[in-house]
Amino acid sequence: MAGAYAEVLLALTVIFSVAFIALLYLHSTMTDTADLREQGAFEPSMQVLQSAQSAQSAQSAQRVAEMTVRFAGDSGDGMQLAGTQFATSAALAGSDVSTFTDFPAEIRAPQGTLGGVSGFQVHFGGGDIVSPGDACNVLVAMNAAALKANVGSLAEGGIIIANSAGFDEKYLRLAQYVDAEGNLVNPLEHGLLAKYQVIAVNISKHNALALREGTFATPLSAKAIEQTKNMFALGLVYWLFSQPLEPTLAWIREKFATKPDIMLANTLALQAGWNMGETAELFPSRYRVEKAAMPPGRYRTITGNAATAYGLVAAAQKARLELFLGSYPITPASDILHTLAPLKSYRVKTFQAEDEIAAITSALGASYGGALAATSTSGPGLALKTEALGLAVMAELPLVVIDVQRAGPSTGMPTKVEQADLFQAMYGRHGEAPLPVIAPATPAECFAMAFEASRLAVKYMTPVILLSDAYLANSSEAWRVPNPEELPTIEPHLTSKTFMNGFAPSFDEQHHFLPYSRDAHTLARPWAVPGTPGLEHRIGGLEKEHLTGNVSHNAQNHQAMVNLRANKIRRVALDVPLAHVEPNSPEEGEVLVVGWGSTYGAISSAVALQRSAGMKVAHLHLRYINPFQQNVGEILMRFRHILVAELNTGQLLSMLRSQYLVPATGINKVQGQPFKSTEIAAAIACATQCSSIA
């Protein structure tokens, strides 16, 4: 009986797939997805193929405020792609979205092992989604190792969609699923998952059958067909959450426009997964997640690295300068280079250097030549850039240095998150070499802070360090694309013989140019591009004489120049917004949680949770680390207990204690994973009872 049912199910799957393909190819002209959303075409009622039964089931779906889904499998199983497509579809359907990517630290670890598991988590819903969520409601596990590595992150009662083909003897042994006697144990069959809803589906088998049979059978090899099983799993999850297929179908058509066999295979796999959800009655319920009330505008999902790249481009455009990026590929910063490389039409030049030193010195040369220059790296690369960064401080040239932090020291865990480069950014240079340090709080905010880093670098003629991290770099969220007219104009200190942004350059009595004369407000020196007649001057790493820029070893001059450079950086605090506690936070009270960078979402969720329990707790998130905003000390003094949450052993904590003499306490984590909101909430709860929090 079971075999007959399976045959009927497979026949239905093929029939639905054939009907779908016929409709797909008849509908050859597609509208832009943004326009479709405006027209309401992305309602979760499935535009491509929908029977009366599917329409009825979509209408009866259980409505929920928010959900979290985690896709997990081997690093070659396409889980990052499946998660990215699901996040995009959820955003286009009207949900607010936050994602988290969990790459394996090993490069191509053995297939089926715990070390090779790759995950992608999507938190989506109708409220303000600020984090990827602590626990997922649905876990898609493509093999035994994926289940074992991620089941601890699944909420009790949650759904496990398991590819049973990945739970044979080989995969169980690789995942080390054994009992006390060393016998293999299949968790899908031995009651180990009793507190979850387990949906075991042989995804590999059903996907292969859907692609090999019927009018539109694919000629691809078995290996190539196996590589499309992520689309089958994605289609099944789309059905479960009443999500539209069209955004992913459009992506498939564009991605594989020149490879029709692969286009067809992925299309069939996606639809076959959706059809299985529709016909097989695998799930006790179907869900429809509420839409978010978001301000009007044009939205897209964006990662932190992409947002950083676009922020640099926007700043260069507003400054009317060419953009130059000198970079050496390094995880997790390489995508900034990849994003900028195709943008030549926007006056963007990219240079993939042979090492980190060449990357920053090429950028410094471009800055000297009058371009908005940047270099991107991670912690190990920042260490190598140190000497050239000191040269940029001495030469007083604008430069944006992007440090996408990762777990260290040394090679460390290249794909894992950490915030341990703060001290290196603050103090990791020879001599007295202060510079501005700023940090975005969310993936979308990377755009604004890259723009801000560029503005400060150009206005104050200084290198600026932008501290991102692996979590921000690879995570994504809905981003409202700004109107270019909304962005402020950036006025560079570029100097000609008679003009410098409305101010004439300074000359001595012999009409010699004074390259180290200062703007009265910013203390910035003029930006004289080499080759400009009459503006010849010395440049280099030796100490400069005030005004003339000549080499000087005079003790009093050195003291004066050190003070001038430091005072210039201090004046940045006069040019940035005042700090403020986050919305809905009390202005004073019992507990203040301070954070910076990617801890924003977890802290926000934890603070909201404790406020709902009646606790008077506030959240202060710092985007400007050096110098601190003018009123940071004033805010700190208004709270009895100060907790500083960061993914290191207490670097911002040390800075706040030193500068403001406050008895702050650290909430610290260095496990290569972001905070869970429950971890921070627990620390807040015991703040008044515990003398220290490890």
Buried (B, 14 or more C-beta within 10 A) or exposed (E): EEEEEBEEBBEBBBEBBBBBBEEBEEEEEEEEBEEBBEEEBBBBBBBBBEEEEBEEBBEEBEEBEBBBBBBBBBBEBBBBBBBBBBBBBBBBBBBBBBBBBBBBBBEEBEBBBBEBBBBBBBBBBBEBBBBBBBBBBBBBBBBBBBBBBBBEBBBEEBBBBBBBBBBBEBBBEBBEBEEEEEEBBBBBEEEBBEEBBBBBBBBBBBBBBBBBBBEBBBEBEEEBBBBBBBBBBBBBBBBBBBBBBBBBBBBBBEBBEEEEEBBBBBBBBBBBBBBBBBBBEBBEEBBBBBBBEBEEEEBBBBBBBBBBBBBBBBBBBBBEBBBBBBBBBBBBBBBBBBBBBEBEEBBBBBBBBEEBBBBBBBBBBBBBEBBBBBBBBBBBBBBBBBEBBBBBBBBBBBBBBBBBBBBBEEEBBBBBBBBBBBEBBBEBBEEEBBBBBBBBBBBBBBBBBBBBBBBBBBBBBBBBBBBBBBBBBBBBBBBEEBEEEEBEEBBBBBBBBEEBEEEEBBBEEEEBBBBBBBBEEBBBBBBBEEEBEBBEBEBEBEBBBBBBBBEBEEEEBBEBBBEBBBEBBEBBBEEBEEBEBBEEBBEBBBBBBBBBBBBBBBBBBBBBBBBEEEBBBBBBBBBBBBBBBBEBBEBBEEBEBBBBBBBBEBBBBBBBBEEBEBEBBBBBBBEBBBBBBBBBBBBBBEBEEEEEBE
